[in-house]
Amino acid sequence: MTMHFRILAVLVTALAAMFAYSPLARADTIPFEQAYTDIKNTESALPVPAPLQSINMGTFDAATGAFDGLTTEIEIINGKPVKIVPQVFINAVNARLVFAIRNSTQNVRVGVSGVGSVTVIAGRTSASIDVGRIRSATWSITSGTKSHFDQLTIKRPAFIGAGAFTIPALPVAVVYDPPQDPTRSNSVVFTRTQSVSTTLGFSLRKGTSTTVPAVNPTFSSLTRFQSLLTGASTAVKAAGHPTIGSALDTINAKLGSAQRNVTTTEDDTSTIRRSFTFSEARGCGLDAGQPHLGPGHSDIVVYLRNVRVVWFDDGTSTKLLVLGTGPQDCVTIDQLRSGVADLDPRAAAGLIALDPFAGSLGGDTPIASNPRYLGLTGIGLLPGILSTVQYTQQVVVENSQVETSTKVVSDDLSPGLLAIIGVGPTEKQQVVSTLAVTTSATTTDSTTISTELTARTLLDGVRTELAVFYDRSFGTIAFQDATP
């Protein structure tokens, strides 16, 4: 299997896990088929730029190191030197830099920072390097001791395109049939469980804090006494008796100051949470009584039919969204080969290629060195003993959002002269009231893949062994006969 196909397998599996089974994906306001058709019909109004466009950078003289082409220039603007980096506009998604070469008697190397480099042999008259979507290229071209370094700004359309397409068969898992015992009854049962949980919470917190000076039951506190003196001084001065007011101020100043505060706090919090969980479990395996033909034949491919995908490219990256799917199918490799699955031959071939045991070597195909597979502890099979093993992979994605609204009201109250006759606060105090309302929402998307093996010894009366491998792409388990 090529690396390209392995990456594709991982991509489409991730898409299936994210969207295919989620009940939220079914909450469309219009049928997804109608939405898909409407989006598809708009593609003609959205011209898509070319996938790739070449940029002629100029000519490099390998004998002298001189470069004639798109180079940075220094211009004097308002009396100051300004570096002018060349700019090129392309109507394409990806760019390729092309350099003409002359007088090359040694290899020529072209490098772009963050991209890589290419080398052409002596005598070649050009060199090119694909730079993908980058918008600023710092590049160099070198031959022996001669070289040139420069920069280039690449501009593209702000919008690349949008539309929709259909994947005839999007793989979800490959369920590997184990090596068989003489009765062909060794089997694997695959189960995929998708759970979506939502927890909604509401919390209300009310708090009141009152701070007042300590109260002496027999004598007035110093602070209260001083407060009364100050109030009285102000009042008598306003009444035309400044001498009395000054005398009261003198007494107040001689008393010094002291303060003891007593704080009383009330805090009340109430919380309500409500959780909802939706689970869907799907599994597949050969019917009871059906003979198992072993790896490369009875391996089952689980896939989704006619996956409708909407795409959008903003010039920097491509985003994909699964709009909806057809039914989920489970089909063996032999059924894909025979056409029973009723798939387009090219789609069927793509699914078959996901199974390394479907090649000419069958179950003997070496997979230990394949980076897609991780070796696990093997299984020993003894005569007269039925072995069962269950393997489980779980992926949990949690998204939480908490919002808190807090309101704090602070009232500062001070005693005055009228407190003597019971009007207004009798002492200095501060009352702080707090009201906090918190709402929370947590969504958990859990996918559990279970592979359960039931196996007997591969030869009557003889101990045998199974090698076990974890498929990193699909989370399932592959088995091989490991007996020497």
N, C-alpha and C positions, 0 to 999 in steps of 0.2 A: 504494500500500500504506500502511495506517495505521501510526503508530508502535507502537500496541498489538500489531499483528500482527508487526512486525519484532522486537519484544522477545520475543514468544512463539516466533518462529522461532529466535532465538539461544538461548533457554532450552532448548527441546527438542533442539536440536542438541548443546548442551553435555551434556545428559543422555545422549544417545546415545553421545557420545564417551567419557563416563566409564564407562558401564555395559554398553552393548549388546554390545560385542565382547569384553569382558574374559573370559578363561577362568575367572577367579575367580568371576564372576557365575553360573557354571554349577555351582558346588560346593555346591549346596543339599543338605541332608540329606533333604529330601522334594521331590517334583516341585513346581516353582514354581506350576503351575496349582492344585495342591491347597492350597498355602500361600495363594495368592491367594483361593481360595474360602473358606477358613477365616477369613481376615481380613475378607473382605467380609461374612460372616455375623455378625460381631461388631458391625457398625456400628449395628444397631438398639438395642444396649445402651449406646451412647455418644451421648446426645442432644447435638446440635451447637447452640451458641448462634446467635442471629440474626446475619446478616452486618453489620447496621447498626442502631444505636439512637440516637435523638435525645435530647439533654439540654436541658431548658428552663432557661436560665441566669437569666432574670429580665427586667425592663423597664428600658430606658434612656430617660431624658427628654433629648432632644436640645436642648431649650431651656435647661435648667438644668445638665445634666451629672450629675444625680442618677441613681443606679442602685439598684433595689430587686430583690434576688434573692440568688443564691449569692455571698456576699461574705466576705472574710476578717474575722475578729473578734479583738479583743484581750481576753483574760480574765486576771484576777489569780489566780494559783495560788501558794499558799504565800508570798504577799506579793510575787510577781514577775510582771510582765506576760508573757503567753505568747500568741504568734500562733497562731490556730486557722484553718487553711486548710480550706475546705469540701471534703467528700468525697462522691462519688456512685458508686454501684455500678450497673453495667450488665451485662446478660446478653447481650452481643454482642461481636463481634470488633472492629468499628470504631465510632467515636463521631462524632456531629455535634452541634456546639454551636449552639443556636437562641436568638436574642435578640429580644425584643419591643421595638418602637420607637414612641415617640409624640412628637408636636410636632416632626417633622423638616421643616425648611425648606431644608436643605442635604443633600448626600450624606453617607451614614454609612459609615464604614469599620470593619470588624472584623478584627483581626489576632491571630495566635497565633504566639508565638516558635518558630522551627524548623519551622513549617508553611507560613505565608504569610498572605495577607489577601484579603478580598473587600470590594467596595464596592457599596452599593445607592443608587439615586437618591433624591432628596428626595421625601418623601411616602410612602415604603414603610413598612409597619408591622412588618416583621420582617426579620431577616438571619440567615443560617446559614453555617457553615463546617465542612467535614469535617476532622477531626483524626486520622483513622486509628487507629493502635494506641497512641498516646502515653498515658502514665500520669500525666503532670504537665503541665498547660497553664498557661502564663503568657500572659494575653490582655489585649487593650485594645479599647475601642470609642470612636470619635471622630466628632464632627460639628462642623466649624468649629473654634472654640477650646474647645469642651466635650469632655471625655473622662473615661473611667474605666478604671483599670488594676487587674487582680486576678489571682488564681491559683485553680486547681481541681485536685484530685486525683481521678483516674478509676480505679476499681477494677473488675476483671473476674474471671471465673472463672479459677482457676489452671490449668485444663485446658480447651482449646477442643474438641478432638476428634481422632479418628484413624480411618483406614479405608483403602480402596483404590478405584482407578478404572482404567479402560482407555482408552488413547489408540488409536483405530482405526488411525491412520497417523501415525507420528512421522517428520518429514523429517530426513534425514541430509545431503543435498546436492542442489543444483540444478546439473546439468551442461548448459551452454549450447551448443546447436548453432551453429556459425559461419555467417555469410552464405555462400551457395552459388555455386560456379562453374557454368558451363553444363552440366556432366555430373552435377551434384549429388553430388559425391564428397568435398567438404570435410568433415572429421570431427574429432571430439574423443573421446579415450579417457580415461575417469576411473578412477583406482585409489586405493583407500583401504587403507592398511596400518596395522594395529594390532600393536604389539609390547609385551610385558610381560616385563621382565627382573628377576631376583632374584639378588642377590649375598650370599652368607653368608660371614662371615669369623670366624676364631678365631686369637687371638694370645696367646702365652704368653711372659712376660718374667720371667727370674730374675736377680737381682743380689745380690752380696755385697760389702760394703765393710768393710775392717778398718783401723782407725787405731791405730798403736802408736808409742811414742817411738822415735826413732832409736837404734840400738844401737852402742856403741863396742866394737870387738873386744878392746881391751886393758884399758880402765878402765871401771868402772861409770859410768853416766850420773848426773848430779846428782839427777835425779828418782828414779831407782832407789835411789841411795844414801840419799836423804832418806826414801824409803818404808821402807827397811830400818831406819833409825834410829827412825822413828816406831813401827814394829812392835816393835822391841826395847825401846823405852822403855815401851810399854804392857805388855809381857810382864814386865819386871823390876819394875815398880811393882806389878803384880798378885802377884808373888812376894814382896813385902815389902821391896823395896829402892828406896824413893823417892828416895834421894840419887843413886843411879846413873841412875835414870830422868830426874831433873831435869838431870843433866849431859848425858845424851844429847839432851834437848830443847834445851839451850843450844847444843850443837854444831849441831843441825839448824837453829836459828834464825839462826846466823851464816853459814850456807852460801848464803843467798839462794835463788833459784829460776831454773831455765831449763828450757825444754821445746822439743824439736824433734819434730814429728809426721810420720810417714810413713803415707800412705793408699794402700792397694791396693784396686782395684775390679775386680770381674768382672761383666760384664753380658751376658746372652744372651737374644736375642729370636727367636722362631720364629712365623711367620704362615702360615696356610692360608686360601685363599679359593676359593670355588666359585660359579660363575655359571650361571644357567639363563635362557634366552631363548625365549619363545614368540611367533611372529609369524603373523599371518593377513592376507592381502591379498585384497581383493575389488574387482572392477572391472566396468564396464559400458559399452556403446556399441552402436550399431545393428549388426545383422548385416551381414556383407559382402554387397554387392549390393543392400542396401536403399537406396532413394532418400532422401536427406536433404532435408527440407523447410524447413530454416532456423529461425531464432529464432522462438519462439512456437508452433512445431509439433513439431519433432523434439527440442526440449529435453527432457532426461530428469530426472525427479525420483527420487532414491534415498530410500527410506523403509523403516521397520520396521513390520510389521503387529502390531496387538494388543499394544501395550506395556502391561504390567501395572505400575502405580505404587502404592506404599504411601505414605500421607501421615500426618504427625503435626504437631499444632500445640500448643505449650506455652504459648500466650498471648502470646508475644512475636514468634514467627516461625513460618513453615510450612516443614517439612523434607520433601523428597521422596526416595524411593529406588526405583529401577527394579528390580523383582523378577525380571522375565524378559520376553522378547519372542517374537513369532512370527518368521517368515522375513523376510529382506530382499528387497525388490522394486525393480526398476528399470523405470520406465514413462514413456512419452513424454507430453507435454501433450495431443496428439491422442488418445492411448489413454485418458487420464483423461476427456476430454470425451465419448468414445464409450461409455464404460462397460466397456471391455475389461478394465480393471484389477480389476473386481469389488469396488469399494469403495462404501461408503455415499455417496450424492451429496453430502452435506455435507462428509464427509472429503475427497472428491475436489475439491470446490470450494476447500477450504482449501489443498490442495497446489497447485492451479492458480494461486491468488492469490500464491504465493511467486515466480512468474515474471513480472516486469514486461512481458516481451515477449508474454505471453499476452493482453494487452488489444487494443483495436481498432486501435492503431497498429502492432502486431506488432514487427518488428525495428527500426522507426524510433522506438520509444518513447524519449524522452530520459532517460538515466539519469546523465548527468554531474553533475547537481545533486543527485542522490539521495545522502544521507549513507551509505547502505549500500554504495556502490560507490566505489572508489578508482581513478582513472585511472592507467594504466601506459603505457610506451612503445609506440607503435603498430607495426604490421607492414606493410611494403611488399611487394606481390605483383607479380611480373613474369612476362610470358609465357614459357612453356617451363621455368619453374623451380618445383619443388615445395618449399614452405617447411614446416619442422617446428619447433615451439617447445614446450618443456616447462616447466611452472610447478609448483613444489613448495612446499607449506606443511607445516611440522613443528611439532608441539606436544609438548614433553617435560615430564613431571611426575615429579619425583624425591623420594622419601621415604627418609630415612636414620635409623637408630637405632643408637647405639653404647653399650654398657654395659661398664664396666671395674670389676673387683673387685681391690683392692690390699691386700696384707697385709704390714706392716713389723714385723720383730722386731729389737729392739735389745738387745744384751747388753753391759753395762759390767763389765769385769773389772779388778780391782786386785791388785797383788802384796802379799803379806803376809810375816810373819816366817818362815813355814814354807817360803817359796820358796827359802830358803838350802839346804834339804835336798831340794829338788825336789818339794815337795808344793804344789799350787796354782799359779796363773799366776806367771810369773817377772817380768812387767812389766805396767804399766797399759795396757789396750787396750780399744777399743770395736769390736764386730762388729755390723754392721747387715745384715740379710738382707731382701730385698724379693721378693715374688712377686705379679705382676700378671697377671690373666687378662682378656682383652678379647674380647667377642663383638660382631659388627656384622651388620646386615642392611640392605640397600639395595634398594628397589624402584623401577624406572623404567618408566613407562607412556608410550610414544611413539606418536603418531598422525601419519601422513604422508599428505597428500592430494596427488595428482599429476594434473595436467590436461595432456594432450599433444595439440597441434593439428597437423593435417596439412591444408594449404590450397594452392590454386592461385588464379590471378587470377580475379576475378569476371566479367570479360568477356574473350572471346577476343581476343588480340592487344593488350590494353590494360592498362597498369599501374593497379592499384587499391590501396587501403589499407584496413586493418582497425584500428579503434579498440579498445583493450584495457582492460578494467576488472576489478579484483579485488573479488570479493564478500566483504565482511567477515563476513557471517553464516555462510557455508558454506566459505570458503577456496577456492572455485573461480573460474574466469575466464569473463567474458562478452565477446562480440565484436560489433562493429557495423561496417557499411559506412561508412567515413569519407571516401570519395572525393567531392569536391565535385560 
